[in-house]
């Protein structure tokens, strides 16, 4: 059961009750917290006892990494609350099938499923204490008035959870909008509810923007928060133009609440609750894969967990003055890096999703939606929706030209490009503007 005192405590901490004057002070504080946390987890998790061997807690940076596959394989002995993978999957599956997420808990521990876009669905476990910490932190970092001012939140997700429902506190109202419902039903509910805060994937936010431009929605929220999908530069541009405000972002996954935007719209990693090592894959462009250690979570310990994401570190500190690492862009998954053949050598050239996105967007301001998929054969499948004043052939030619320029700069050969009709329906599938498929 939620504890209001715990929520307020974590709210105050996240709002800046705990201050560090320098980055070195923050890192020293993190180190102490992690060592204490590791000592507790070693005593509670049979998996980690064996995984870490004889390494001391102070040597935690030498612990072997884990990932989703390892976590799921050892789920029963990794978690510290005695929940088996079988019973967690049964409960979470029933909630998904019935769309009733109110009872998705075992012995006071919330159970949920990740979206599984990588083909490997994960399970998350969150205790009441951890849920209160999440609630307090989210309220502090994301909501305009925090705990003290009225707010009506509309939360669009594939699946609801006790975790998300816990946001309802005091003057805060919360309604869950199921992405599997028909769009016209969702819009009618939005008209009646008139939320002040919209939290939704970018693909759904674009649908709401279309409804607003068509006059089917007339209420503009105080804050728009993008979640669950990568916020593509094209989507950000359209949304900020339509609603006349900064679109904020949450960087959250099964493994934790990892980042959120400040008042300037810059994503900062939540280094007051997680430690993130940067495994650089392209130092010249500041791209890295995050390896996370959550030193506040014990039910399902996340220690040296390698994500499959590509983040780009900001080139300069944010104007907000935060000591927390600023992120220029979340690009998507490592698996969605495309590969072209080198022009002069027999090797593959890595082409990051952001390179493709910016090439397509630069081709024409008439492009409203796009997707680029590299098939197993290497061919690029490009789909677009363009405004009526520009013909498809003209847009196709412009995209080919920009992709050709990109290939030239990278000294690689542009693969065969095939244009297909644009189709995507917001719902259970996450929108990935650029992706690589092996089929």
Sine and cosine of phi, psi and omega as CSV:
sin_phi,cos_phi,sin_psi,cos_psi,sin_omega,cos_omega
0.00,0.00,0.66,-0.76,-0.03,-1.00
-0.91,0.42,0.53,-0.85,-0.01,-1.00
-0.87,-0.49,0.94,-0.35,-0.06,-1.00
-0.84,0.54,-0.56,0.83,-0.01,-1.00
-0.90,0.43,-0.68,0.74,0.02,-1.00
-0.89,0.45,-0.66,0.75,0.00,-1.00
-0.88,0.48,-0.73,0.68,-0.01,-1.00
-0.90,0.45,-0.61,0.79,0.01,-1.00
-0.88,0.47,-0.74,0.67,0.00,-1.00
-0.94,0.34,-0.52,0.85,0.10,-0.99
-0.87,0.49,-0.75,0.67,-0.02,-1.00
-0.89,0.45,-0.66,0.75,0.02,-1.00
-0.89,0.46,-0.69,0.72,-0.02,-1.00
-0.94,0.35,-0.44,0.90,0.02,-1.00
-0.98,0.19,-0.11,0.99,0.10,-1.00
0.89,-0.45,0.27,0.96,0.07,-1.00
-0.88,0.47,-0.56,0.83,0.07,-1.00
-1.00,-0.10,0.85,-0.52,-0.06,-1.00
-0.83,-0.56,0.60,-0.80,0.13,-0.99
-0.84,-0.54,0.71,-0.70,-0.04,-1.00
-0.99,0.15,-0.47,0.89,-0.04,-1.00
-0.71,-0.70,0.31,-0.95,0.06,-1.00
-0.89,0.46,-0.60,0.80,0.00,-1.00
-0.88,0.47,-0.63,0.78,0.03,-1.00
-0.90,0.43,-0.67,0.74,0.04,-1.00
-0.87,0.50,-0.73,0.68,-0.05,-1.00
-0.92,0.40,-0.59,0.81,0.06,-1.00
-0.91,0.41,-0.67,0.74,0.04,-1.00
-0.88,0.47,-0.70,0.72,0.04,-1.00
-0.85,0.52,-0.72,0.70,-0.04,-1.00
-0.85,0.52,-0.70,0.71,0.00,-1.00
-0.90,0.43,-0.68,0.73,0.00,-1.00
-0.89,0.45,-0.68,0.73,-0.05,-1.00
-0.91,0.41,-0.68,0.73,0.00,-1.00
-0.88,0.48,-0.70,0.71,0.04,-1.00
-0.90,0.45,-0.65,0.76,-0.02,-1.00
-0.90,0.44,-0.70,0.72,0.00,-1.00
-0.88,0.47,-0.65,0.76,0.01,-1.00
-0.89,0.46,-0.64,0.77,0.03,-1.00
-0.92,0.39,-0.70,0.72,-0.06,-1.00
-0.92,0.38,-0.61,0.79,0.02,-1.00
-0.85,0.53,-0.57,0.82,-0.02,-1.00
-0.98,0.21,-0.29,0.96,-0.12,-0.99
-0.93,-0.37,-0.38,0.92,-0.11,-0.99
-0.92,-0.40,0.94,-0.33,0.04,-1.00
-0.85,0.53,-0.58,0.81,0.00,-1.00
-0.87,0.49,-0.79,0.61,-0.05,-1.00
-0.91,0.40,-0.54,0.84,0.07,-1.00
-0.82,0.57,-0.72,0.70,-0.01,-1.00
-0.97,0.24,-0.63,0.78,-0.08,-1.00
-0.90,0.44,-0.61,0.79,-0.06,-1.00
-1.00,0.04,-0.28,0.96,0.03,-1.00
0.86,0.51,-0.72,-0.69,-0.07,-1.00
-1.00,-0.05,0.08,1.00,0.00,-1.00
-0.91,0.41,0.67,-0.74,0.03,-1.00
-0.97,0.26,0.34,-0.94,0.03,-1.00
-0.86,0.52,-0.56,0.83,0.00,-1.00
-0.93,0.36,-0.24,0.97,0.02,-1.00
-0.98,-0.17,0.43,0.90,-0.13,-0.99
-0.86,0.50,-0.46,0.89,0.01,-1.00
-0.94,0.34,-0.19,0.98,0.06,-1.00
-0.99,-0.13,-0.06,1.00,0.05,-1.00
-0.86,0.51,0.62,-0.78,0.09,-1.00
-0.89,0.46,0.57,-0.82,0.00,-1.00
-0.96,0.29,0.34,-0.94,0.19,-0.98
-0.84,-0.54,0.19,-0.98,0.11,-0.99
-0.58,-0.81,-0.14,-0.99,-0.07,-1.00
-0.89,0.46,-0.63,0.77,-0.01,-1.00
-0.88,0.48,-0.73,0.68,0.01,-1.00
-0.89,0.45,-0.69,0.72,-0.03,-1.00
-0.88,0.47,-0.67,0.74,-0.02,-1.00
-0.95,0.30,-0.58,0.81,0.02,-1.00
-0.90,0.43,-0.56,0.83,-0.08,-1.00
-0.91,-0.42,0.44,0.90,-0.11,-0.99
-0.81,0.59,-0.70,0.71,-0.11,-0.99
-0.89,0.45,-0.61,0.80,-0.05,-1.00
-0.99,-0.14,-0.19,0.98,0.03,-1.00
-0.99,0.17,-0.70,0.71,-0.03,-1.00
-0.95,0.31,0.40,-0.92,-0.12,-0.99
-0.95,-0.32,0.19,0.98,-0.06,-1.00
-0.91,-0.41,0.13,0.99,0.11,-0.99
0.96,0.28,0.42,0.91,0.02,-1.00
-0.99,-0.15,0.76,-0.65,0.00,-1.00
-1.00,0.05,0.39,-0.92,0.02,-1.00
-0.89,0.46,-0.61,0.79,-0.03,-1.00
-0.88,0.47,-0.75,0.66,-0.04,-1.00
-0.94,0.33,-0.54,0.84,0.04,-1.00
-0.91,0.41,-0.68,0.73,0.01,-1.00
-0.91,0.41,-0.63,0.78,0.02,-1.00
-0.89,0.45,-0.74,0.67,-0.03,-1.00
-0.90,0.43,-0.74,0.67,-0.02,-1.00
-0.91,0.42,-0.60,0.80,0.03,-1.00
-0.91,0.42,-0.64,0.77,0.05,-1.00
-0.89,0.46,-0.66,0.75,0.02,-1.00
-0.89,0.45,-0.65,0.76,0.02,-1.00
-0.91,0.42,-0.69,0.73,-0.06,-1.00
-0.93,0.38,-0.66,0.75,-0.06,-1.00
-1.00,0.03,-0.23,0.97,-0.11,-0.99
0.87,0.50,0.42,0.91,0.08,-1.00
-0.94,-0.34,0.97,-0.26,-0.10,-0.99
-0.97,-0.22,0.12,0.99,-0.06,-1.00
-0.93,0.37,-0.54,0.84,-0.11,-0.99
-0.96,-0.28,0.40,0.92,-0.07,-1.00
-1.00,0.10,0.87,0.49,0.03,-1.00
-0.55,-0.83,0.46,-0.89,0.05,-1.00
-0.80,-0.60,0.88,-0.48,0.03,-1.00
0.79,0.61,0.67,0.74,0.05,-1.00
0.99,0.15,0.07,1.00,0.01,-1.00
-0.96,-0.29,0.86,-0.52,0.01,-1.00
-0.95,0.32,0.69,-0.72,0.01,-1.00
-0.87,-0.49,0.73,-0.68,0.03,-1.00
-0.55,-0.84,0.21,-0.98,0.01,-1.00
-0.91,-0.42,0.58,-0.81,0.17,-0.99
-0.97,0.22,0.18,-0.98,-0.06,-1.00
-0.95,0.32,-0.43,0.91,0.08,-1.00
0.95,0.31,0.56,0.83,-0.01,-1.00
-0.92,0.40,-0.36,0.93,0.02,-1.00
-1.00,0.08,0.00,1.00,-0.03,-1.00
1.00,0.04,0.07,1.00,-0.03,-1.00
-0.72,-0.69,1.00,-0.03,-0.08,-1.00
-0.94,0.34,0.64,-0.77,0.03,-1.00
-0.94,-0.34,0.36,-0.93,0.05,-1.00
-0.93,-0.36,0.68,-0.74,0.12,-0.99
-0.88,-0.47,0.59,-0.81,0.04,-1.00
-0.86,-0.52,0.73,-0.68,-0.02,-1.00
-0.65,-0.76,0.85,-0.52,0.02,-1.00
-0.98,0.20,0.18,-0.98,0.05,-1.00
-0.85,0.53,-0.68,0.74,0.00,-1.00
-0.89,0.45,-0.69,0.72,0.01,-1.00
-0.93,0.37,-0.55,0.83,0.05,-1.00
-0.90,0.43,-0.66,0.76,0.04,-1.00
-0.90,0.44,-0.65,0.76,0.03,-1.00
-0.90,0.45,-0.69,0.73,0.03,-1.00
-0.88,0.48,-0.72,0.69,-0.04,-1.00
-0.87,0.50,-0.77,0.64,-0.01,-1.00
-0.87,0.50,-0.65,0.76,-0.02,-1.00
-0.93,0.37,-0.70,0.72,0.01,-1.00
-0.88,0.47,-0.71,0.70,0.00,-1.00
-0.87,0.50,-0.66,0.76,-0.03,-1.00
-0.93,0.37,-0.62,0.78,-0.13,-0.99
-1.00,0.02,-0.38,0.92,-0.19,-0.98
-0.88,-0.47,-0.56,0.83,-0.16,-0.99
-1.00,0.02,0.68,-0.74,-0.09,-1.00
-0.82,0.57,-0.70,0.71,-0.05,-1.00
-0.96,-0.27,0.06,1.00,0.00,-1.00
0.88,0.47,-0.68,-0.73,-0.07,-1.00
-0.99,0.17,-0.29,0.96,-0.29,-0.96
-0.98,-0.22,-0.27,0.96,-0.03,-1.00
-0.92,-0.39,0.53,-0.85,0.00,-1.00
-0.89,0.46,0.60,-0.80,0.08,-1.00
-0.45,-0.89,0.61,-0.79,0.05,-1.00
-0.89,-0.45,0.92,-0.39,-0.13,-0.99
-0.98,-0.20,0.77,-0.64,0.16,-0.99
-0.95,-0.32,0.88,-0.48,-0.11,-0.99
-0.91,-0.42,0.94,-0.33,0.02,-1.00
-0.99,-0.13,0.90,-0.43,0.06,-1.00
-0.53,-0.85,0.26,-0.97,0.04,-1.00
-0.92,0.38,-0.56,0.83,-0.02,-1.00
-0.58,-0.81,0.68,-0.73,0.07,-1.00
-0.99,0.13,0.12,-0.99,0.00,-1.00
-0.35,-0.94,0.44,-0.90,0.15,-0.99
-0.83,0.56,-0.50,0.86,0.01,-1.00
-0.87,0.50,-0.73,0.68,-0.02,-1.00
-0.96,0.30,-0.60,0.80,0.01,-1.00
-0.89,0.45,-0.40,0.92,-0.04,-1.00
-0.93,0.38,-0.18,0.98,0.02,-1.00
-0.92,0.39,-0.39,0.92,-0.02,-1.00
-0.92,0.38,0.96,-0.27,-0.02,-1.00
-0.58,-0.82,0.75,-0.66,0.10,-0.99
0.84,0.55,-0.90,-0.44,-0.07,-1.00
-1.00,0.08,0.09,1.00,-0.03,-1.00
-1.00,-0.03,0.78,-0.62,0.11,-0.99
-0.96,-0.30,0.51,-0.86,-0.08,-1.00
-0.62,-0.78,0.74,-0.67,0.16,-0.99
-0.75,-0.66,0.73,-0.68,0.05,-1.00
-1.00,0.01,0.75,-0.66,0.03,-1.00
-0.91,-0.42,0.92,-0.40,-0.08,-1.00
-0.97,0.22,0.85,-0.53,-0.02,-1.00
-0.90,0.43,-0.24,0.97,0.03,-1.00
-1.00,0.08,-0.13,0.99,0.09,-1.00
-0.96,0.27,0.38,-0.93,0.05,-1.00
-0.90,0.44,0.60,-0.80,-0.06,-1.00
-0.87,0.50,-0.65,0.76,-0.03,-1.00
-0.90,0.44,-0.55,0.84,0.06,-1.00
-0.93,0.37,-0.68,0.73,0.02,-1.00
-0.88,0.48,-0.67,0.74,-0.03,-1.00
-0.92,0.38,-0.63,0.78,0.06,-1.00
-0.89,0.46,-0.64,0.77,0.05,-1.00
-0.91,0.42,-0.63,0.78,0.03,-1.00
-0.90,0.44,-0.65,0.76,0.01,-1.00
-0.89,0.46,-0.62,0.78,-0.02,-1.00
-0.97,0.25,-0.65,0.76,-0.08,-1.00
-0.98,0.21,-0.63,0.78,-0.04,-1.00
0.77,0.64,0.89,0.45,-0.04,-1.00
-0.93,0.37,0.49,-0.87,0.05,-1.00
-1.00,-0.05,-0.29,0.96,0.02,-1.00
-0.77,-0.64,0.83,-0.55,0.07,-1.00
-0.97,-0.24,0.79,-0.61,0.08,-1.00
-0.83,-0.56,0.92,-0.40,-0.12,-0.99
-0.32,-0.95,0.37,-0.93,0.15,-0.99
-0.89,0.45,0.48,-0.88,0.01,-1.00
-0.82,0.57,-0.59,0.81,-0.01,-1.00
-0.89,0.45,-0.59,0.81,0.05,-1.00
-0.97,0.25,-0.61,0.79,0.04,-1.00
-0.87,0.49,-0.58,0.81,0.04,-1.00
-0.91,0.42,-0.62,0.79,0.05,-1.00
-0.90,0.43,-0.66,0.75,0.03,-1.00
-0.91,0.41,-0.59,0.81,0.05,-1.00
-0.90,0.43,-0.66,0.75,0.05,-1.00
-0.88,0.48,-0.68,0.73,0.01,-1.00
-0.89,0.45,-0.60,0.80,0.02,-1.00
-0.92,0.39,-0.69,0.72,0.00,-1.00
-0.92,0.39,-0.49,0.87,0.02,-1.00
-1.00,0.10,-0.08,1.00,0.01,-1.00
1.00,0.07,0.07,1.00,0.01,-1.00
-0.98,0.21,-0.40,0.92,0.16,-0.99
-0.86,-0.51,0.71,-0.71,-0.02,-1.00
-0.87,-0.50,-0.14,0.99,-0.09,-1.00
-1.00,-0.10,0.80,-0.60,0.05,-1.00
-0.99,-0.16,0.79,-0.62,-0.03,-1.00
-0.96,0.28,0.27,-0.96,0.10,-1.00
-0.97,0.23,-0.48,0.88,-0.03,-1.00
-0.51,-0.86,0.66,-0.75,0.04,-1.00
-0.88,-0.47,0.79,-0.62,-0.06,-1.00
-0.83,-0.56,0.85,-0.52,0.01,-1.00
-1.00,0.02,0.74,-0.67,-0.01,-1.00
-0.67,-0.74,0.23,-0.97,0.23,-0.97
0.96,0.30,-0.58,0.82,0.03,-1.00
-0.86,-0.50,0.35,-0.94,0.11,-0.99
-0.91,0.41,0.74,-0.67,0.06,-1.00
-0.99,0.11,0.98,-0.18,-0.03,-1.00
-0.94,0.33,0.54,-0.84,0.03,-1.00
-0.81,0.58,-0.59,0.80,0.02,-1.00
-0.90,0.43,-0.72,0.69,-0.01,-1.00
-0.91,0.42,-0.66,0.75,0.04,-1.00
-0.87,0.50,-0.71,0.71,-0.02,-1.00
-0.87,0.49,-0.72,0.69,-0.02,-1.00
-0.90,0.43,-0.74,0.67,-0.05,-1.00
-0.90,0.45,-0.67,0.74,-0.02,-1.00
-0.94,0.33,-0.52,0.86,0.07,-1.00
-0.94,0.35,-0.71,0.71,-0.05,-1.00
-0.92,0.39,-0.69,0.72,-0.12,-0.99
-0.98,-0.20,-0.10,1.00,0.09,-1.00
0.90,0.45,0.60,0.80,0.00,-1.00
-0.43,-0.90,0.32,-0.95,0.06,-1.00
-0.92,0.40,0.71,-0.70,0.12,-0.99
-1.00,-0.04,0.86,-0.52,-0.02,-1.00
-1.00,-0.01,0.24,-0.97,-0.05,-1.00
-0.71,-0.71,0.47,-0.88,0.18,-0.98
-0.87,-0.49,0.74,-0.67,0.10,-0.99
-0.96,-0.27,0.99,-0.13,-0.04,-1.00
-0.66,-0.75,0.57,-0.82,0.07,-1.00
-0.56,-0.83,-0.08,-1.00,0.02,-1.00
-0.80,0.60,-0.53,0.85,-0.12,-0.99
-0.99,0.11,-0.04,1.00,0.09,-1.00
0.58,-0.81,0.12,-0.99,0.07,-1.00
-1.00,0.01,0.99,-0.15,-0.26,-0.97
-0.99,-0.14,-0.38,0.93,-0.04,-1.00
-0.17,-0.99,0.33,-0.95,0.03,-1.00
-0.39,-0.92,0.37,-0.93,-0.02,-1.00
-0.99,0.13,0.52,-0.85,0.09,-1.00
-1.00,0.02,-0.14,-0.99,-0.03,-1.00
-0.91,0.41,-0.30,0.95,0.03,-1.00
-1.00,0.00,-0.03,1.00,-0.01,-1.00
1.00,0.09,0.17,0.99,0.03,-1.00
-1.00,0.02,0.73,-0.68,0.07,-1.00
-0.97,0.25,0.77,-0.64,0.12,-0.99
-0.88,-0.48,0.68,-0.73,0.07,-1.00
-0.93,0.37,0.61,-0.79,-0.04,-1.00
-0.99,0.14,0.95,0.31,-0.11,-0.99
-0.98,0.18,0.09,1.00,0.16,-0.99
-1.00,0.05,-0.16,0.99,0.05,-1.00
-0.77,-0.64,-0.30,0.95,0.03,-1.00
-0.69,-0.72,0.51,-0.86,0.16,-0.99
-0.97,-0.23,0.72,-0.69,-0.04,-1.00
-0.81,-0.59,0.92,-0.39,0.11,-0.99
-0.99,0.13,0.58,-0.81,-0.02,-1.00
-0.97,-0.25,0.93,-0.36,0.07,-1.00
-0.99,-0.10,1.00,-0.07,-0.13,-0.99
-0.93,0.36,0.74,-0.67,0.08,-1.00
-0.95,-0.31,-0.28,0.96,0.04,-1.00
-0.43,-0.91,0.98,0.18,-0.09,-1.00
-0.83,0.56,-0.53,0.85,-0.05,-1.00
-0.88,0.47,-0.55,0.83,0.00,-1.00
-0.96,-0.28,0.16,0.99,0.09,-1.00
0.91,0.41,0.42,0.91,0.02,-1.00
-1.00,0.08,0.69,-0.72,0.01,-1.00
-0.53,-0.85,0.34,-0.94,0.13,-0.99
-0.98,-0.19,0.77,-0.63,-0.03,-1.00
-0.99,0.14,0.68,-0.74,0.14,-0.99
-0.90,-0.43,0.92,-0.40,-0.22,-0.98
-0.96,-0.30,0.57,-0.82,0.15,-0.99
-0.77,-0.63,0.92,-0.39,0.00,-1.00
-1.00,-0.05,0.95,-0.32,-0.08,-1.00
-1.00,-0.07,0.32,0.95,0.05,-1.00
-0.85,-0.52,-0.02,1.00,-0.15,-0.99
-0.89,-0.46,0.84,-0.54,-0.06,-1.00
-0.91,-0.42,-0.44,0.90,-0.04,-1.00
-0.87,0.49,-0.71,0.71,0.03,-1.00
-0.75,-0.66,0.99,0.12,-0.14,-0.99
-0.88,0.48,0.74,-0.68,0.03,-1.00
-0.90,-0.44,0.98,-0.19,-0.09,-1.00
-0.74,-0.67,0.88,-0.47,-0.07,-1.00
0.81,0.59,0.82,0.57,-0.04,-1.00
-0.99,-0.15,0.87,-0.50,-0.03,-1.00
-1.00,0.02,0.88,-0.48,0.07,-1.00
-0.99,0.15,0.15,-0.99,0.01,-1.00
-0.95,-0.30,0.43,0.90,-0.08,-1.00
-0.99,-0.16,0.42,-0.91,0.14,-0.99
-0.92,-0.39,0.86,-0.50,0.06,-1.00
-0.91,-0.42,0.53,-0.85,0.10,-1.00
-0.92,-0.40,0.88,-0.48,0.00,-1.00
-0.95,0.32,0.61,-0.79,0.02,-1.00
-0.91,0.42,0.55,-0.83,-0.04,-1.00
-0.97,0.24,-0.40,0.92,-0.05,-1.00
-0.64,-0.77,0.38,-0.92,0.03,-1.00
-0.87,0.49,0.49,-0.87,0.01,-1.00
-0.96,0.26,0.51,-0.86,-0.01,-1.00
-0.92,0.40,-0.27,0.96,0.00,-1.00
-0.95,0.32,-0.31,0.95,0.04,-1.00
1.00,0.03,0.06,1.00,-0.03,-1.00
-0.91,0.41,0.61,-0.79,0.08,-1.00
-0.98,0.19,-0.26,0.97,-0.05,-1.00
-0.95,0.31,0.61,-0.79,-0.04,-1.00
-0.80,0.60,0.78,-0.62,0.03,-1.00
-1.00,-0.05,0.68,-0.73,-0.03,-1.00
-0.93,-0.38,0.80,-0.60,0.01,-1.00
-0.96,0.27,-0.62,0.78,-0.07,-1.00
-0.29,-0.96,0.63,-0.77,0.22,-0.97
-0.99,-0.12,0.91,-0.42,-0.14,-0.99
-1.00,0.06,-0.48,0.88,-0.09,-1.00
0.77,-0.63,-0.46,-0.89,-0.10,-0.99
-1.00,-0.02,0.49,-0.87,0.10,-0.99
-0.85,0.53,-0.58,0.82,-0.02,-1.00
-0.89,0.45,-0.29,0.96,-0.03,-1.00
-0.99,-0.11,0.17,0.99,0.19,-0.98
-0.94,0.33,0.79,-0.62,-0.01,-1.00
-1.00,0.04,0.30,-0.95,-0.01,-1.00
-0.73,-0.68,0.83,-0.56,0.08,-1.00
-0.92,-0.39,0.36,-0.93,0.04,-1.00
-0.98,0.19,0.66,-0.75,0.04,-1.00
-0.93,0.38,0.58,-0.82,-0.07,-1.00
-0.92,0.39,-0.63,0.78,-0.14,-0.99
-0.91,-0.40,-0.34,0.94,-0.07,-1.00
-0.87,-0.49,0.40,-0.92,0.02,-1.00
-1.00,0.05,0.97,0.24,0.04,-1.00
-0.42,-0.91,0.26,-0.96,0.01,-1.00
-1.00,-0.08,0.56,-0.83,0.04,-1.00
-0.94,-0.33,0.80,-0.61,0.05,-1.00
-0.96,0.28,0.78,-0.62,0.02,-1.00
-0.86,-0.51,0.96,-0.28,-0.10,-1.00
-0.94,0.34,0.50,-0.87,-0.03,-1.00
-0.80,0.61,-0.60,0.80,-0.03,-1.00
-0.89,0.47,-0.57,0.82,0.03,-1.00
-0.87,0.49,-0.71,0.71,-0.02,-1.00
-0.92,0.40,-0.72,0.70,-0.01,-1.00
-0.83,0.56,-0.75,0.66,-0.08,-1.00
-0.94,0.35,-0.52,0.85,0.06,-1.00
-0.92,0.40,-0.70,0.71,-0.02,-1.00
-0.91,0.41,-0.72,0.69,-0.03,-1.00
-0.89,0.46,-0.59,0.81,-0.01,-1.00
-0.94,0.35,-0.32,0.95,-0.09,-1.00
-0.91,0.42,-0.63,0.77,-0.06,-1.00
-0.25,-0.97,0.70,-0.71,0.08,-1.00
-0.94,0.34,-0.15,0.99,-0.01,-1.00
-0.99,0.16,-0.17,0.99,-0.02,-1.00
-0.96,0.27,0.87,-0.49,-0.04,-1.00
-0.99,-0.14,-0.59,0.81,0.05,-1.00
-0.59,-0.81,0.43,-0.90,0.07,-1.00
-0.37,-0.93,0.35,-0.94,0.19,-0.98
-0.55,-0.83,0.61,-0.79,0.08,-1.00
-0.78,-0.62,0.85,-0.52,-0.02,-1.00
-0.84,-0.54,0.81,-0.59,0.12,-0.99
-0.99,-0.10,0.86,-0.50,0.00,-1.00
-0.99,0.16,0.17,-0.99,-0.02,-1.00
-0.86,0.51,-0.46,0.89,0.03,-1.00
-0.96,0.29,-0.22,0.97,-0.06,-1.00
0.98,-0.19,-0.29,0.96,-0.01,-1.00
-0.89,0.45,0.57,-0.82,0.08,-1.00
-0.99,-0.13,0.81,-0.59,0.06,-1.00
-0.97,-0.26,0.90,-0.43,-0.09,-1.00
-0.91,-0.42,0.78,-0.62,0.09,-1.00
-0.80,-0.61,0.61,-0.79,-0.07,-1.00
-0.57,-0.82,0.43,-0.90,0.23,-0.97
-0.85,-0.53,0.82,-0.57,-0.07,-1.00
-0.86,-0.52,0.39,-0.92,0.02,-1.00
-0.92,0.39,0.39,-0.92,-0.16,-0.99
-0.90,0.43,-0.47,0.89,-0.07,-1.00
-0.95,0.31,-0.21,0.98,0.02,-1.00
-0.89,-0.46,0.77,-0.64,-0.01,-1.00
-0.96,0.27,0.41,-0.91,0.01,-1.00
-0.87,0.49,-0.67,0.74,-0.05,-1.00
-0.88,0.47,-0.65,0.76,0.02,-1.00
-0.90,0.44,-0.68,0.74,0.01,-1.00
-0.92,0.40,-0.66,0.75,0.02,-1.00
-0.87,0.50,-0.70,0.71,-0.01,-1.00
-0.88,0.47,-0.64,0.77,-0.01,-1.00
-0.92,0.39,-0.64,0.77,0.02,-1.00
-0.91,0.41,-0.68,0.73,0.05,-1.00
-0.85,0.53,-0.65,0.76,0.00,-1.00
-0.89,0.45,-0.71,0.70,-0.03,-1.00
-0.93,0.37,-0.62,0.78,0.05,-1.00
-0.92,0.40,-0.59,0.81,0.06,-1.00
-0.90,0.44,-0.66,0.75,0.06,-1.00
-0.88,0.47,-0.67,0.74,0.01,-1.00
-0.88,0.48,-0.72,0.69,0.01,-1.00
-0.87,0.50,-0.63,0.78,0.03,-1.00
-0.90,0.44,-0.69,0.72,0.01,-1.00
-0.89,0.45,-0.56,0.83,-0.04,-1.00
-1.00,0.00,0.02,1.00,-0.03,-1.00
0.84,0.55,0.78,0.62,0.04,-1.00
-0.65,-0.76,0.15,-0.99,-0.07,-1.00
-0.99,-0.15,0.80,-0.60,0.05,-1.00
-0.93,0.37,0.83,-0.56,0.02,-1.00
-0.91,0.42,0.12,-0.99,0.11,-0.99
-0.86,0.51,0.69,-0.72,-0.01,-1.00
-0.91,-0.42,0.78,-0.62,0.04,-1.00
-0.86,-0.51,0.80,-0.61,0.02,-1.00
-1.00,-0.07,0.76,-0.65,0.00,-1.00
-0.76,-0.65,0.33,-0.94,0.00,-1.00
-0.88,0.47,0.56,-0.83,0.02,-1.00
-0.99,0.16,0.80,-0.60,0.09,-1.00
-0.63,-0.78,0.74,-0.67,0.15,-0.99
-0.25,-0.97,0.69,-0.73,0.03,-1.00
-0.82,-0.58,0.86,-0.50,-0.01,-1.00
-0.87,0.50,0.67,-0.74,-0.01,-1.00
0.24,-0.97,-0.78,-0.63,-0.11,-0.99
-0.95,0.32,-0.44,0.90,-0.01,-1.00
-1.00,-0.02,0.75,-0.66,0.05,-1.00
-0.97,0.24,0.60,-0.80,0.06,-1.00
-0.98,0.19,0.81,-0.58,0.12,-0.99
-0.85,-0.53,0.94,-0.34,-0.05,-1.00
-0.90,0.44,-0.58,0.82,0.02,-1.00
-0.77,-0.63,0.79,-0.62,0.01,-1.00
-0.47,-0.88,0.31,-0.95,0.03,-1.00
-0.86,-0.51,0.77,-0.64,0.01,-1.00
-0.84,-0.54,0.60,-0.80,-0.03,-1.00
-1.00,0.03,-0.17,0.99,-0.02,-1.00
-0.96,0.28,0.00,0.00,0.00,0.00
